[in-house]
């Protein structure tokens, strides 16, 4: 049995004059540090099998989340520049999985709610922030396992040279939406995304003990 960590309450919101970005950073800081500490990608004992199971789990979370976002945005599509699933599939192939095996991978069903732009931005804050952090992880994985973009590590550098530009574009979108009327909803969605992601990784048994 997997022991599921109790969800943490969102941290108290900063002063009312704080921007939505400042509120997001404050509210999710504990979750971010806790998940980072338990994810084996930065640990000295990381091996290829563990890395493969992590990428499988990432696929199992990102695919249904992308589908949820697409349903919310319909008839508009996700920005093609922000597509992550093709890179995950490429990595899984490089790590030895067939199309049939990829199709059969478990998928997360307990996802954060996306019923408003505020909730979408909260979800994106977590997932786009994780993509930004992948820039550090890809170098660690390359050093420890010898994995690069062609041998199972493309997802960790999924935006390539556009990483900085896309992060700044998201922050601009977040700033334009910034309003006391909806900021709490953005923050709650970000917290829920961290909780859902951590619970999924625990169920996939890829996290180290707390």
Buried (B, 14 or more C-beta within 10 A) or exposed (E): EEEEBEBBEBBEBBEEEBEBBBBBBBBBEBBBEBBEEBBBBEEEEBEBEBBBBBBBBBBBBBBBBBBBBEEBBEEEEBEEEBBBBEBBBBBBBBBEBEEEEBEEBEBBEEBBBBEBBBBBBBBBBBBBBBBBBBBEBBEBBBEBBEBBBEBBBBBBBBBEEEBEEBBEBBEEEBEEBBEEEBBBBBBBBBBBBBBBBBBBBBBBEBBEEE
